[in-house]
């Protein structure tokens, strides 16, 4: 309402102010303040076109502020909180300001007492004075409400819905003690200059400012506009219908108009303020949604071109968004529809079936230089070796229909996966066919020729070729033609539906740590367009099981010898019933263990009384991994088969195997027992017990070429018991007394 003064506006020149000098707005606190950590990148909202009903005619601006915003609503450096004002019998101290009166004490709690008398003295608004004193303070409103801050319940007012609520947000008298059907107030809490109610008043202004133009005849090509939905309302109670026109705006947080107060980052965004300015007529913005949009995919700001060109100095514009079935099913020029074969997920909530929203990542790029690329990325931690295929639906459309012919193919969609984005990655590329404007069927909007559908075995074929060519230190591209790997130039002519695979370094689909989606310009001129990425998924689970066996043998030969032997084998794919396919064994393991104990002394004449216990043990374990440890998404057998000589094959196998052999020989407790009639002497051999132990470990694996650890321990124990000598000096005395 640009012709009406708001609360506490005592300006005497209000009528002469220009439209851009008048404003009206509101603010609120935000609970999650670190936008960088939360990856909040957009402010997005659906708003009804205010010009569709003919009330508003002139243009204006919607201004959004994000950051630290002063809570000092009446700018006097003093904090107002209504329950701190003196009651009937209180001695609360106050301070006079140019606006009125504020408490002079620190606030400890925000709550009124139940006294109606005290409530009438405290519930008097941000100026701290009632209507009888406001005129003397310099406010020039009507005599019944000089400061224009009186609350009025909507049922106590005549007119339409807007007129009834025009004073509903005012602060004087908005918290009555006695509630009636026609006056329920708007809050039970006192009004305070502490928006986030942390008991302190922030006075710092340090925020980002965004100015969104609001004008008649807004089109999809206007700044920040991403979608427009037009139609008519359902039948109203009076039997009529009205035109409706909803506009979706999306404002990137990085595209701010101004940075106030030295703000430099989005790590402390405590408040949000919105206000309208520049309008000459009354205007009402009806918001259907107002969201801070968090996106899992982040813009990749480094170079993706072969010449490492700095993307910051280009004029390329990238806009990342989401399109979904609920908000964009009537989108123009091409509506959003479900890809062929995709069904919306349904949740059963309290016996109510709720269909989930289905959406895609929208990647819009403008002025993309020739042979340049742009992408978005996210960090992942997955192993996809147990799957057979990688698939994704893709859609491409022109921003303006006259940009290209329908048969032109200037853009290529790519997926880059690996351990990083610069040294170790696969890049899968698909040339994109534009969907004609006006298309409505899933087959037209998501053409099969655009679909990314690749066998993961093709990635390993390309990697094997790179190993053979010794070219993995550079980015090279290949195509799979009739099952054969063919090297091609990155920008060689494309065939629709033909996937091109690039590789650099030593990426592995077994240890994926990052994924990037993007668009590349293969034309000779700057390109632009919009691409939708949907349903990046794996298919064809390799669920082949394995087997395992265990055997054990115990044998005894009286008390002379015993032998214990165990053996086991397991193959790749073996696991317990509760394990997922990627949790099962991925190695072939063979192991045995033999332990024997022999009393060798029993082979000697019994009269010798010799005791010779002998222990011998040997064990071996051989673990052969399913995947090569150097290139851990290549199967070991495939790499061995690709070797040129038998010697090279054996070297590869031995390098991959984990082999351990343990051997032990022990003589523990070797001794000669004393005969029953033999005399005991200090020098007897029977006093000695001899021990000998020999242990050897042989080991090799991917990291250790050869390890041999030998350990020998020998020793003896001497044991002789002297006869006790007794001393009894008083043996012959009967008593000491």
LUMDRENLO-734658 format. One line per field, with one value per residue (C-alpha): residue in one letter; x, y, z. Coordinates in pm, whole numbers, plus 32768, in hexadecimal, padded with zeros to 4 digits. Layout:
BEGIN
resn	[A,...]
c1	[X,...]
c2	[Y,...]
c3	[Z,...]
//
This chain:
BEGIN
resn	[X,X,X,X,X,X,X,X,X,X,X,X,X,X,X,X,X,X,X,X,X,X,X,X,X,X,X,X,X,X,X,X,X,X,X,X,X,X,X,X,X,X,X,X,X,X,X,X,X,X,X,X,X,X,X,X,X,X,X,X,X,X,X,X,X,X,X,X,X,X,X,X,X,X,X,X,X,X,X,X,X,X,X,X,X,X,X,X,X,X,X,X,X,X,X,X,X,X,X,X,X,X,X,X,X,X,X,X,X,X,X,X,X,X,X,X,X,X,X,X,X,X,X,X,X,X,X,X,X,X,X,X,X,X,X,X,X,X,X,X,X,X,X,X,X,X,X,X,X,X,X,X,X,X,X,X,X,X,X,X,X,X,X,X,X,X,X,X,X,X,X,X,X,X,X,X,X,X,X,X,X,X,X,X,X,X,X,X,X,X,X,X,X,X,X,X,X,X,X,X,X,X,X,X,X,X,X,X,X,X,X,X,X,X,X,X,X,X,X,X,X,X,X,X,X,X,X,X,X,X,X,X,X,X,X,X,X,X,X,X,X,X,X,X,X,X,X,X,X,X,X,X,X,X,X,X,X,X,X,X,X,X,X,X,X,X,X,X,X,X,X,X,X,X,X,X,X,X,X,X,X,X,X,X,X,X,X,X,X,X,X,X,X,X,X,X,X,X,X,X,X,X,X,X,X,X,X,X,X,X,X,X,X,X,X,X,X,X,X,X,X,X,X,X,X,X,X,X,X,X,X,X,X,X,X,X,X,X,X,X,X,X,X,X,X,X,X,X,X,X,X,X,X,X,X,X,X,X,X,X,X,X,X,X,X,X,X,X,X,X,X,X,X,X,X,X,X,X,X,X,X,X,X,X,X,X,X,X,X,X,X,X,X,X,X,X,X,X,X,X,X,X,X,X,X,X,X,X,X,X,X,X,X,X,X,X,X,X,X,X,X,X,X,X,X,X,X,X,X,X,X,X,X,X,X,X,X,X,X,X,X,X,X,X,X,X,X,X,X,X,X,X,X,X,X,X,X,X,X,X,X,X,X,X,X,X,X,X,X,X,X,X,X,X,X,X,X,X,X,X,X,X,X,X,X,X,X,X,X,X,X,X,X,X,X,X,X,X,X,X,X,X,X,X,X,X,X,X,X,X,X,X,X,X,X,X,X,X,X,X,X,X,X,X,X,X,X,X,X,X,X,X,X,X,X,X,X,X,X,X,X,X,X,X,X,X,X,X,X,X,X,X,X,X,X,X,X,X,X,X,X,X,X,X,X,X,X,X,X,X,X,X,X,X,X,X,X,X,X,X,X,X,X,X,X,X,X,X,X,X,X,X,X,X,X,X,X,X,X,X,X,X,X,X,X,X,X,X,X,X,X,X,X,X,X,X,X,X,X,X,X,X,X,X,X,X,X,X,X,X,X,X,X,X,X,X,X,X,X,X,X,X,X,X,X,X,X,X,X,X,X,X,X,X,X,X,X,X,X,X,X,X,X,X,X,X,X,X,X,X,X,X,X,X,X,X,X,X,X,X,X,X,X,X,X,X,X,X,X,X,X,X,X,X,X,X,X,X,X,X,X,X,X,X,X,X,X,X,X,X,X,X,X,X,X,X,X,X,X,X,X,X,X,X,X,X,X,X,X,X,X,X,X,X,X,X,X]
c1	[8000,80EB,7FF2,7FC8,80C3,812A,8150,8234,8258,8248,82CA,8230,829F,8219,812F,824C,8336,838B,831A,847B,8491,8369,8375,82BC,8343,837E,849C,84D5,85F0,868A,86D7,87E2,88DE,8A06,8993,8AE5,8AE2,8975,89BA,8895,88B9,8769,863B,8514,83A3,825B,8197,804E,8071,7FF2,7F86,7E9B,7D77,7DAF,7DE4,7F58,7FCA,8126,826F,833D,843A,843B,8578,8605,8715,87D6,88D6,88F1,87DA,87A1,8689,8671,8523,8506,866A,86CC,87D3,86E8,863B,84C3,8411,82AD,82B2,83D2,82F5,8272,8126,8034,8100,8259,8393,842E,851A,84E9,85A8,8519,8576,850F,840A,8379,83DC,84AD,8509,8655,868D,870F,860C,8611,84CC,83C3,8270,814D,80A5,7F2F,7EC3,7DDD,7E46,7FB6,7F71,7ED0,8003,80FE,8059,8089,8174,82DC,82CB,827D,8169,7FF2,7F16,7EEB,8061,80B5,803E,811B,8241,8220,8152,805F,7F61,7DEE,7D99,7D1C,7E6B,7F7D,8094,7FC1,801F,7ECD,7E6E,7D16,7C8D,7C14,7AB0,7A94,7ACA,79F5,7A5D,7B0A,7C1A,7D31,7C7D,7C2C,7D98,7E38,7E76,7E9B,8019,8018,80A8,7FD6,7EC1,7F0C,7F29,7DE3,7DB6,7C46,7C05,7AB6,7A2E,7A69,7BB8,7CAF,7DE9,7F0A,7FFD,8019,8184,8201,8285,83FE,8518,85B4,853F,85F5,85A6,8706,86E3,87D0,878D,8868,88BA,89A7,8943,8A16,8951,892C,881F,8758,8671,8568,84A8,832D,8289,8157,8165,827F,8303,83D6,84FF,84FE,860F,85E9,84A9,84BA,8350,81F5,80AC,7F6E,7E01,7CBD,7C50,7B4F,79E9,79CF,78AA,77FF,7819,7922,7A88,7BB9,7CF4,7E28,7F94,80A6,8213,833C,8471,85C3,86D5,8838,88D3,8A14,895D,8928,88EA,89B4,8A78,8A31,8B13,8C40,8B9B,8C75,8BE6,8AAE,8B28,8A57,8900,882C,870B,863B,8583,8494,83FF,8351,83B5,838A,8215,8121,7FE7,7F76,800E,7FD8,80CF,8032,8145,80F6,8256,838A,84B7,8629,8696,87AB,884C,891C,89D8,8AD1,8B56,8CB2,8D7B,8EC2,8F1C,8E97,8F3A,9079,9131,90D8,902D,8FB3,8E35,8E16,8E76,8D71,8C19,8B7B,8A44,89DC,888C,884F,86EC,85F2,84C0,83B1,8264,819B,8210,8279,817C,80EB,823A,826C,82E9,831D,8268,8311,829C,8310,8417,839A,8365,8395,8284,825F,82B2,818C,8191,8083,8051,7F37,7E7B,7EA5,7F67,804D,8100,825E,82D5,83B1,84B8,85EF,8725,8709,8851,882D,895F,8989,8AB0,8B75,8CB3,8D16,8DB9,8D74,8CB3,8BF8,8B87,8B02,8B8C,8B4E,8C23,8BC8,8C58,8BD8,8C49,8B89,8C54,8B37,8A57,8A53,89CC,89B9,8889,87FC,86E0,8740,8674,86F3,8638,8687,8660,85D3,853D,8600,8753,8784,86DF,8649,8759,887A,894F,8A23,8A13,8A93,8A2E,8B3D,8B66,8CBE,8CFD,8E38,8F0E,8F39,8EE4,903D,9123,9059,8F03,8E24,8D58,8C21,8B93,8A49,89F2,88A2,877D,869E,8530,8448,837C,8219,8273,81A1,81DD,82E9,8388,83B1,842B,8512,8582,8626,8744,87A7,87A9,88F6,8905,8A5D,8AE1,8BDB,8CAE,8CE8,8D9C,8E86,8EC3,8F28,9009,90B1,90EF,9187,926B,92D8,9315,93BD,92EC,9239,9303,9236,90C3,906F,8F1F,8E9C,8D5F,8CE5,8C91,8C22,8CBA,8E0F,8EB8,8F03,8FCF,8F30,8F77,8EB7,8E0C,8DEB,8C90,8B82,8A74,8931,8910,8A86,8B2A,8C8D,8D67,8E8F,8F8D,90B1,918C,911C,8FAC,8EEB,8D78,8DC1,8E27,8D59,8D8B,8CF8,8BF9,8BC2,8AA8,8ADE,8ABE,8BC9,8BBA,8C35,8BC9,8CA8,8BD2,8B66,8A42,891D,880D,8767,87A7,86E7,8797,86B6,86CD,8846,8836,88DC,883D,8884,88FC,8A07,8971,8A3A,8A81,8BB7,8BFA,8CD5,8D43,8DFC,8E95,8F40,8FF3,906C,9142,91E2,92DF,92B5,9388,94A0,9421,92F5,92AE,91B3,9172,907A,903C,8F4E,8EF4,8E08,8DBC,8D53,8BE8,8BD5,8B37,8A2E,88BE,88A2,89C0,8983,8A2D,8B39,8B82,8BD0,8D27,8DE5,8F05,8F5A,8FF7,90A0,913D,91B3,9250,92FF,937B,941C,94A5,958F,9632,977D,9808,972B,97FE,9931,9975,9896,99B6,9A4C,9928,9942,9819,981C,96D0,96CD,95D7,95C2,94CD,94A2,9392,935F,9262,9239,9145,910A,9036,8F24,8F98,90F9,9187,9239,910A,8FFF,8EDA,8F83,8F53,909D,905F,9017,915F,921D,917C,91E8,9357,9439,9523,9505,9609,9541,9404,94AF,953C,93E2,934A,9458,9442,92CC,92D0,92E2,93B1,941D,94D0,9526,9608,9661,9740,9743,97F1,9764,97BB,98D3,996B,99E9,9919,99CA,99A5,98ED,9A2A,9B1F,9BC2,9B98,9CCE,9CF6,9DA3,9CA2,9C24,9AC9,9ACD,9ABE,9991,99DD,98FC,991D,982B,9846,973C,9741,9649,964E,9569,9528,940C,93C4,9497,95A4,966A,970B,971C,97D0,97CE,9892,9893,9963,9954,9A17,9A5B,9A60,99DB,9AAE,99F7,9A9E,9A04,9AFC,9AB1,9A34,9B22,9A77,9B0E,9A7D,9B5E,9A64,99FE,9A6C,99D6,9880,983D,98E1,9894]
c2	[8000,8115,8229,81BF,8201,80DB,80CA,81CD,8290,83FE,848B,85D8,85B7,8458,84BE,855D,8432,8377,820B,8185,8247,818A,8024,7F24,7DD8,7CD3,7C03,7ABE,79F7,78BF,7788,76FC,7812,7770,776A,76F5,75C1,757A,75BD,76B0,774D,77E7,78A6,781A,786E,7856,799C,79F7,7B01,7C3C,7CD5,7BBF,7C51,7DB2,7E53,7E98,7F4B,7FDC,7F21,7F0A,7E31,7D1A,7D3D,7C1D,7C4A,7B21,7B42,7BFC,7CFD,7DF3,7D95,7EFE,7F3B,809F,8109,819B,80A7,803C,7EED,7EF3,7DD2,7E12,7D46,7E23,7F59,7FBB,7F2E,7FC5,7F86,7F3F,800F,7FA5,80AD,813F,821C,8320,830C,83D9,82CB,82AB,81DF,80A0,7FCF,8027,7ECA,7D8D,7C97,7B3F,7AAC,7B0A,7AD5,7BA7,7B77,7B31,7C88,7D3D,7E8D,7E46,7DBB,7F00,7FBD,7ED5,7E5C,7FAD,7F64,7FA8,811A,80C8,81CF,81BD,8287,83A4,83ED,83A1,84EF,85A9,84D3,855B,844F,84E9,83D8,83F4,8455,82F8,825E,8362,825C,817C,804B,7FDF,7E71,7E1E,7CBE,7C61,7C15,7D76,7E13,7E37,7DF1,7CE2,7BFA,7CF5,7E12,7D34,7CD5,7E27,7E6E,7D07,7D1D,7E5B,7E44,7F1D,7E53,7D0F,7C39,7C59,7BA1,7B5D,7AB0,7ACC,7A4D,7BA2,7BF2,7AD8,7BA6,7B30,7AB0,7A6A,7AD8,7C3C,7CEE,7D16,7DA0,7C48,7B8D,7A48,7A6A,7A22,7B34,7C1C,7D23,7D13,7E6B,7E01,7E21,7D35,7C86,7C2C,7CE0,7C52,7D29,7C6F,7D3F,7D16,7D97,7D5B,7C5B,7B91,7A84,794E,7A0F,7B13,7B0D,7A07,797A,7800,7799,7829,7774,780E,77AC,77F0,77AE,76A3,7719,7817,781A,7924,7843,790F,78C4,79A4,79A3,7927,794E,78C4,7922,7864,7930,789F,7985,78F8,7969,79B7,7AAF,7BBD,7D27,7DBA,7D4F,7E36,7E5F,7D9E,7C46,7B52,79F3,792C,788F,7969,79B5,79FC,7AC3,7AEB,7C2B,7C68,7DB3,7E51,7FA0,806E,802C,8145,8076,7F7F,7E29,7CD4,7BB7,7A66,7967,77F8,778F,7841,775E,776A,765B,756F,74AE,7375,73C5,74E4,75B5,754A,768B,7601,75CF,74A3,74FC,745D,75AB,75ED,7732,77F1,77DB,7912,79FB,796E,7A02,78AA,78A3,7762,7737,75F8,75AF,7499,744E,736D,72D5,7399,74F9,74E0,73F6,751E,75BD,766C,7637,74CD,7440,735B,71F3,70AE,6FF4,6EBA,6DA0,6E77,6E6E,6F5F,6EC7,6E9D,6EAF,6E22,6F1F,6ED6,6E0E,6F2B,6EF6,701D,7034,70C0,71DA,7167,725C,728B,7360,7481,7507,7644,76DD,7813,7893,7752,777F,7684,7547,75BD,750A,755B,746D,7433,7333,7279,719A,7029,6EED,6DBE,6C7A,6C22,6AF6,6A07,6AB0,6A7C,6BC0,6D34,6DF3,6F55,7009,714C,7264,7391,74C3,760F,774C,7800,7734,77F5,77A4,7661,7579,7441,736C,743D,7395,74A2,7413,72D6,7261,71BA,70FA,7104,7005,6F9E,6FF4,7160,7244,728E,715F,701E,700A,6F71,705D,6FD7,70B8,70B1,71A0,7245,7266,7394,7356,7421,7533,74C2,7355,72B1,7138,7090,6FF4,714B,71FE,70E3,7051,6EFE,6F79,706A,6F61,6F10,6D95,6CFA,6BA8,6BCE,6AC7,6BCC,6CA4,6B87,6B45,6CAF,6CA0,6B62,6C0E,6D39,6C52,6BA6,6CF6,6D86,6EC1,6EE1,7015,70E3,7104,7025,6FCC,6E85,6DF5,6C8E,6C1F,6AB5,6A5B,6AEA,6C16,6D25,6E5C,6FA5,7116,71CD,72B3,71C3,71C4,7125,702A,7046,6F25,6ED3,6EEE,6F6F,6F10,6FD6,6F63,6FFC,6F6D,6E3F,6E6D,6D4C,6D04,6C47,6D82,6EA0,6FDC,70E7,7113,7234,7282,7385,7406,7431,750E,7451,7565,7670,7788,77DD,7700,770B,761E,756B,7400,7328,720A,7101,6FAA,6F71,6E04,6CB1,6B81,6A0F,69A8,6899,67B3,667A,65BC,6501,63D4,6379,622E,61CE,607B,6003,5EBC,5E40,5D01,5C5A,5B3D,5AD6,5BBF,5BC2,5CC6,5D98,5E60,5F7C,6002,6108,6193,628C,6337,6454,64FA,665C,66A8,65DC,6681,6660,667D,67D6,686C,6948,68F0,69FA,6977,6816,6783,67FA,6706,6599,6511,63BF,635F,622E,61F5,60B6,6084,5F42,5ED8,5DA8,5D10,5CB2,5C36,5B03,5A8A,5A6D,5957,5980,595C,5A9C,5B5F,5C6A,5D55,5E04,5EB4,5F2C,6025,607E,6170,61F9,62DA,638A,648B,650A,6625,6681,67BD,67CE,692C,6999,6A63,6B57,6BA1,6B34,6B46,6A50,68E0,6835,6726,682C,68DC,6793,6734,6883,6844,67F1,66E9,65CC,6671,67B3,66F2,6648,6792,6830,6708,66FD,6874,685C,6729,6737,6606,65A2,6464,641A,62FC,62A1,618F,616F,6092,6105,6045,5F5F,5EB0,5D6A,5CE9,5C65,5AF5,5A87,5A11,5B12,5BFD,5D71,5E41,5FAF,5F5E,5E63,5E8D,5E46,5FA0,6045,6083,60FC,61CA,621E,62E4,6341,6418,6496,6578,65B5,66C3,6789,686C,699D,6A80,6987,68D3,67D9,67B6,66A1,66A9,659D,657E,6483,6460,6363,633D,6258,6249,61C3,613B,609F,607D,6078,5FA2,607D,60AA,60D8,6196,6151,61EE,61B4,6058,5FBD,60CB,6089,61F7,6349,637C]
c3	[8000,7F89,7FE2,814E,8262,8338,84B4,8559,8413,847C,8334,82D3,8168,812B,8011,7F52,7F5F,7E20,7DFA,7E2A,7F74,8005,807B,814C,81C1,82CB,8358,8411,84AE,8413,84DE,83F3,83BF,830A,81A0,8121,81FC,81A7,8035,8015,7EBD,7E5E,7ED7,7E17,7E27,7D6D,7D70,7CCD,7BC1,7C76,7B2C,7AC2,7B8A,7B09,7C5F,7C3A,7B00,7B36,7B5E,7C99,7D4D,7E4B,7F1C,7FEA,80F0,817D,8293,83DC,83EB,8504,85F2,8668,85BD,8642,8604,8755,87D5,88ED,8910,893A,89E2,8A51,8B92,8C0D,8C11,8D6C,8DE2,8ED9,9013,8F84,8FA3,8E56,8DD2,8C76,8B86,8A9B,8929,87F7,87B2,8911,8A43,8A68,8B9B,8C3C,8CCA,8C27,8BA9,8C4B,8BCA,8ACC,8B74,8BF2,8D41,8D51,8DD2,8CE0,8D70,8D40,8BE5,8B77,8BF4,8B4C,8A0A,8960,883E,87E6,8842,89AE,89CA,899C,88B1,89AA,89A9,883D,87B3,88AA,8838,86D6,862A,8533,84F4,8543,86AD,8703,8694,865C,8631,854B,861D,86AB,867D,85F5,85E3,8489,84FE,858A,8436,82FF,819A,80D6,814F,810F,81C1,82EC,8324,82DE,8453,84C7,84E5,85B6,8715,87FF,88A2,87EB,892A,89ED,8B36,8AF8,89AD,88FB,87B2,8716,87B8,87E4,87B0,86D9,87E3,8956,8962,898B,8857,886C,8799,8799,8666,86B5,8829,88A4,89B1,88F4,87E9,86B5,8629,8511,83A5,82D5,81C7,8058,7F94,7E71,7D9D,7CD5,7BD6,7BE6,7AAC,79CF,78B7,7950,7863,788A,77FC,7913,7A17,7B2A,7A8C,7A63,7A28,79EF,7A29,7999,79A0,7A57,7BB9,7C0F,7C35,7D4D,7E46,7D71,7C3F,7B89,7B29,7B33,7A68,7B1F,7AC4,7BA3,7B6C,7BF6,7C4C,7CA4,7D22,7D42,7E89,7DCF,7CED,7DF3,7D94,7EB1,7FE4,810B,8239,81BA,81AE,80EB,8115,816A,82AD,8394,8302,8436,83A3,826B,8212,80F1,8088,7F5F,7ECE,7D93,7D65,7D18,7D51,7E5A,7E1B,7EBE,7E91,7EDC,7F1F,7EEB,7F55,7FD5,7FF9,803A,7F48,7FA8,7E88,7EB1,7D70,7D86,7C66,7BF9,7BE2,7B57,79EB,792A,77DE,775E,775E,78CE,7873,79A5,79A1,7A7A,795C,786B,7832,7861,793B,79EB,7A96,7B5E,7BC6,7BFA,7B28,7BB0,7B5B,7C5B,7C09,7A9C,79FA,793B,78F3,77A5,769C,770C,783D,7934,791B,79B6,78E9,783A,7930,7A68,7B71,7C92,7DE1,7ECC,8046,8125,823A,8330,8229,8133,7FF2,7FB1,7E65,7E80,7DA2,7C7F,7C07,7B33,7B3E,7A48,79BC,78ED,7849,7773,76AA,76D6,760F,74FF,7588,76EB,77FE,793B,7A4C,7BA7,7C98,7DDB,7EB6,7EC6,7F5C,7EA1,7E00,7CC2,7C4D,7C9C,7B9A,7A23,798E,79D8,795B,795E,78AC,77F9,7760,769C,7625,7583,7650,7520,7407,7302,739F,72DC,71E7,7282,71E1,726B,7376,741E,7580,7621,777C,7849,798C,7A2E,7B42,7BF9,7D23,7CB6,7B92,7B09,7B18,7B44,7A9F,7997,78BD,780F,76FE,763F,751F,755D,7471,74B1,7503,7426,74CB,750E,754E,765B,765A,7730,75FB,7559,7691,76FF,75AF,75C1,74E8,7600,7711,77B1,77BB,77D7,783F,7959,78AA,7799,7898,78ED,777B,774A,7879,77FC,76B0,7762,7827,76E8,763C,7775,7743,7892,78F4,77FC,77B4,768B,75F4,7567,74D1,74E2,7380,734B,749B,7440,74E0,73E0,7436,73C4,73E5,74F5,73FB,72D8,7232,7306,72B7,737D,746F,7464,75B9,75CF,76F8,7777,7878,792F,7A41,7B06,7B61,7BF6,7BFF,7D3F,7DFC,7D6F,7E3C,7D59,7C44,7B55,7A63,7956,77F5,76E7,75B2,747D,738E,72F6,7389,74EC,754D,763B,76A5,77C6,7822,791B,79CE,7A68,7B0B,7B15,7B74,7B66,7AC3,7A9D,7BF5,7BEA,7CEF,7CA1,7DE1,7E4A,7F23,8047,80E0,821C,8278,83B7,8413,8566,857C,86AB,86C3,882D,8900,8801,8706,86A2,8568,8537,83DA,835D,8204,8168,8025,7FC8,7E7C,7E1A,7E67,7FA5,80D4,81DD,8189,8227,815D,8030,7EE6,7F14,8073,8002,7FCA,7E97,7EAA,7E7C,7FB9,7FF3,813F,8201,8355,83D3,8538,85B7,8708,8725,885A,87B6,88FF,88E6,87BF,889F,899C,8AC9,8BBB,8B35,8BCD,8ABE,8A7F,892A,88D5,876D,86D5,8565,84C7,836B,82D8,818E,811C,7FB9,7F73,7E08,7DE0,7CDB,7C77,7C2D,7D52,7C69,7B8F,7C83,7B91,7AA1,7AE6,7B28,7A26,791C,7961,795E,7813,7781,77D9,76B4,7748,783F,791C,7925,7975,7A9B,7B1B,7B17,7BCD,7CD9,7D0D,7D4E,7E2E,7FA7,800A,8168,81DC,8344,83B5,851B,85B1,872A,882B,8974,8AB2,8A35,8B63,8BF9,8D18,8E52,8E9A,8FD4,9088,9002,90F6,90C8,9087,9039,8EF1,8E6D,8D07,8D90,8E2D,8CD4,8BF1,8A8F,89A8,8838,875C,85ED,853F,83DA,8325,81B0,8124,7FE9,7F7A,7EA5,7F81,7FF4,7EE6,7FD4,814C,8208,8381,843F,85B6,867C,87F4,88C3,8A33,8B5C,8CBC,8DDC,8F0B,903D,9195,92B8,93E5,9502,962B,977C,98A5,9A04,9B12,9C2B,9BC7,9D19,9DF8,9E8F,9ED4,9ECB,A040]
//
